[in-house]
Amino acid sequence: MAIVGGSGYAGGEFLRLALGHPNLEVTQITSRANAGDPVTFTHPNLRGRTTLKYKRPADLEPADVLVLAMPHHEAIKQYDHFSSLTKEVMIDLSHDFRIRDPKLYEKFYEEAHPRPELLEQWVYGNPEIHKEELKGASRIACAGCGATATILGLYPLYKMGVPMPGKDVFTTVLMGSSAAGAASSDASHHPERSGSLRVFKPVGHRHTAEVIQEVPAQVGFHMTAIAVERIRGILATSSVFIPDGYSERDVWGAYREVYADAPFTRIVKVKKGIHRYPDPKMLDGTNYCDIGFELDPETGRVVIITAIDNLVKGTAGHAIQSLNISRGWEETLGLEFSGLHP
């Protein structure tokens, strides 16, 4: 397999996971700025794990699996070229092919999609929701990290009809600095300059389009993204209202029903101790999504709390998970790391 744009966060994280995957062998990795240099020049955590060197994108050879970890719009621009190099599977980590409806894409990305005829070929890479469609898929458009955290928290409730109809949903997404441009390569990232509290996007965040597309509800979704002083991690909180007569048991039941066979979603609902809610610090390097909730019985408001590592479950991890499903391999293959504590 080959990784195009391997010097960025997403490409490096995909390589890290692929090196520990028994069925994957990365034979090529490209970078315009670092061609000829060892991969460990930009990913020092992989010292001793690989002897790969970056090659120029122009020197890329055909591969069974092609992972596109490039800035947004690059996959669209070079789609025909990349298709000629892909024998089996193409995985895109950018936003280029996530949105199926060209009108929805244009609304949130403020431009017409350059290749709308291609959109129906791609499966949205959220394995918890699209497992059946991913089986045998040859084109996988991996979900956005903020969208992943939000969707996984909301989807079961709306799938099972628990929330009150007609009530808009407001989500706040706290993002580590690596969430800004995780799919970019050959770029200068300075996580230490993120600041302790910085709004990425108060309204109209592009990941809202994915929530609208994936959550089965005729309501308005509103997302605010805020940067926090972490490099990895996302913590999303969403508020929904449940009708009179519904209880915490109904919320529990929705998650259990929808995620019964989802190996990487965990419901965190603990009544005592210091680890009662999802915490992205516990998920660094893992492919897990932890979901918790709290119900205010007086108002019927349910606050849903979702935590992920944006570079794994929000990017490279669910790409590996989607690839596993598409190839008919065990879904958890290469993703078994359980995290660190403390």
N, C-alpha and C positions, 0 to 999 in steps of 0.2 A: 504494500500500500504506500501511498504518497500523501504528504501534507504540504499544501500550497500556502505559503505565508506562515512559516513556522516560528518566526522570531517573536511574535506577539504572545500575549497571555494565553489566548485560547489554543493556539497551535502548540505552544509549549506544554500546556496541561494535557492536551490530547496525546502528545508524544509520551508524556510521563505515564499515563494510564495504558497506552498501547504497549509500552515496553514490559509491562507486567501482565499482559493478556496472552494466554497460551495459544490463541489462534491467529494472532496478528503479528506481522513483521513489517516494520517501517523500513523501506529501502531507499526512499527519497524524501527530502525535505527542502523547501526552497525559501530563499530570502534575497530580495534585490540588494539590500544594503550590506548583507553579511555573507554574500557568496564566497565560498572558499574557506570560510572560518568554521571551526568545530561548533556543533550545536551547543556545547557547554559554554561557549563564549557568552551566549545570552541566557542560557538556562543552567547555571552552575549547580543546581540541585541534582542534575543528571550526570555529574562527573562519575566515571566508573561504570555507568549504566549503558553508555552508547559511544560509539566512535564515529557516528554520522557527521558529515560536514554539509553545510548549506550549499546548494547548487543554484544557479540562476534559473528563474522561471522559464526562460527560453530553452533551457536544456532538459526540461521535464520530459520523461518518457512514459509510455502507457503503464497503467496500474490497474489492478483489480478493483481497488477501493481508492477513491480520490477524495480527500478531505480539504475543503476550501475554508481556510482560516484567514480570510483577507478582509480589508475594509469594506464597508457597505458599498454596493453598486459594482464592485469589481467582478463578482460572479456573473452578473447579468451581462456586463460588457464582453466577457470572454467565454460566455456559455458554450458557444458552438465549438470553440477550440478545446475546452475542457471535456466536452462530450466525446470528442474524437479520441481522447486519451483514456477514457474510462471504460473498462471492460464490463464491470458489474454494477458498482454502487458509487454514487456521488453524494457527499454529505456537505451541506453548506451551513456554516456557523453564523453567517450574517443575516440581515433581515430581508434579503432580496426576494425570497420565495415563500415567506411565512404566511402572507395574507392571500387568501384565495380570491376575494372580491376586489377587483381593480378599483372600484369606487371607494371602498374602505381604505385601501392603500393610499389613494390620492388624497383622501381627507386628512389622514394623519401624517403622511410623509410629504405633503404639499407639492406633489408632482405626479404626473401620470406614470404608471408602471411601464418601463420601456419594452417589456416582452410579456404582455398579459396572456398570450397564447400558451405560455409555458406553465402557468400557475397550476393548472389541473394535474400536471404530471408529478407534482411534489406532495409528499405526505408530511404533515406537520409533526415535528419530532417531539411530541409529548407522549412518552410510552404509557403512562397511566391511563390516558384517554384514548389513544389511537393504536393500541396494541394490535388489533386485528388488521388495520390498514397497513401497519408497518411490516407485517409478515410478507416477505418477498419483495419489499419495496426497493426500487433502484434509485430513487431520488428522495432524499430526506432533508427537509428544511428545519433545522433545530430551533426550538423555541427561545425567545428572549428570556433573560434571567429574571427580570422583574415580573414579567408576565408569568413565568413558571411558578414563582412563589405565590402570586395572586390567584392564578387559575386553580392550582392544586388545593388551595384553601377554600375556594368558593364552589368549585364544580360539583362536589357530591351533594351539597345542600340544594342547589338548584336542580340537579338531576333528579333528586328525590322529592322535589316540591315542598321543601321545608319553609323557606322564607315567605314573608308576606308579599303578595303580588304588588307590583307597582312602585315599590320603594327603591329609590336610587341607592347605589353602593358607593361608599367613599373609602378609598384605600390610601394609606401612607406607606411608602416603601423606603426603608432606611438601607442605603447601599454603601458597601465598601468601595473605595476608590477604584479598584480594578473592574468594577461594573461599568465604568465609563470607557467604552472602547475595548471591551474584552475580545471582540472579534477582529480587532485591528492587528496588523503586522507591520514591521518596519517603521514603527512609530516610537516616539519618545514618551514614556509614561513616567510620571513623577508622583507616586502615591503619597509620599510624605508631604506634598504640598496641598493635599486635599482640603485641609482645614477641618475643624471639629464639627461644623454644621454649615452645609452649603446646599442650596436648593439646585438640583439638576434641572428640574422642570416642574413648576408649580401646577400647571394645567396643560392638558393636551399632550401628555406623554405618549410617545409612539407605541409603547407596549400596551396601551389601552386598547388599541385595535385588535391585538391578539386575545385580550380578555373578552371583548365584544364577540369575536368570532367563535371562541371556544366555550364560553359559559352559557348554557341554555336558559336565558332569561330575557324577557322583554322589559328591561329596566336600563337606566342610565348608569354607566360606570365612570368614576372619576378617580384619577390617580395623581398623587403628588410624590415625586421622588426627591429624596434628601440624602446628601452625602454625609457620612459619619467618619470618624477617625479610626477606621479599620481599613485594611487592604482587601481582605476577603470578607464575604458574608452579606446576606440580605435578611432583613427582618421586615415582614409585611404585616400590617394590621388592617383588617376590613371590618366594617360594621354592617350587619343585616338585622332585620326585625322579623320575629316569628309571631304568628297569630296567637290569640288567646286559645288556650287549650293545648298548645304545643309546649314541650318541655325539653330539658337537657337530654332526656332519653331519645327524643326524636333527632336531635343533632348528632348524638353518638351513633344512632342507628344508620344515619345517612353515610357517615364516614366508613363504618364497618361494612356496609353493603357494597359500596362502590370500590373500596380499596381492599377488599377481602383477599385478593390475589396480587396485590401490588407490593413487591418485596422491599421497595425503598421509601414507602410512606409509613410514618409512625405517628400515632396519636398520643400526644403528651398531655395527660390530664391527671395531675397528682394533687392531692389535697394538703399535703404537708411536705416539709423539707425545703431546701433552697433551690431545687431544680424543678419547679412546678410548671414552668412555661418553656416553649421552644427557645433555644439560644444558639445563634450561629457560631459562637465560639466552640461549641461541642461538635460542630459539623465540618470544621476545616479539613479539606482533603477527602471528604466522603461524598457519596452519591445519595445520601438520605435527605428527605424532606420531612421535618418535624412539624406537626400541626397541633395546635392547642386552641382552646376557646373558653370563653367565660360568658355566662348568661346573667343579665340583670333581670330578675323576675318581675320587678315593678314596671319596667318599660318594654320588656320583650326584646331588648337589644342584645344581640350576640356579637361579641368581639372575637374575630378569628385571627389567630397569631400563627404565622408561618415562617419558618427559618430554613435557609439552604446555604450552601457554599455556592456563590454565583459562578465560579469557574468550573465547578464539577457538576452538581445537579442542575445548575443554570446554564451550562455550556458544554464542556467536553464530556462530562459524565453521562448526561442523557444522550449525547451523540453516540457514545459507546453502547449504552443500553439499547438505543434504537437500532444500531447496527447488529447487535446480538440477536434481537428479535427478527430483523429482516433476513438474517442468514440461518435462522432456525437453531441458534445456539442457546445455551442456558442464559436467561436474561441477566443474571447477576455476574456473569463471567468477567473477570478483570476489575470488578468494582466492589470487592468484599471488604475493603478497609473500613474499620468501624470507628475511626476517629480517636482523639486523644483526650484524656482527662486525668489529672489537671494539665 
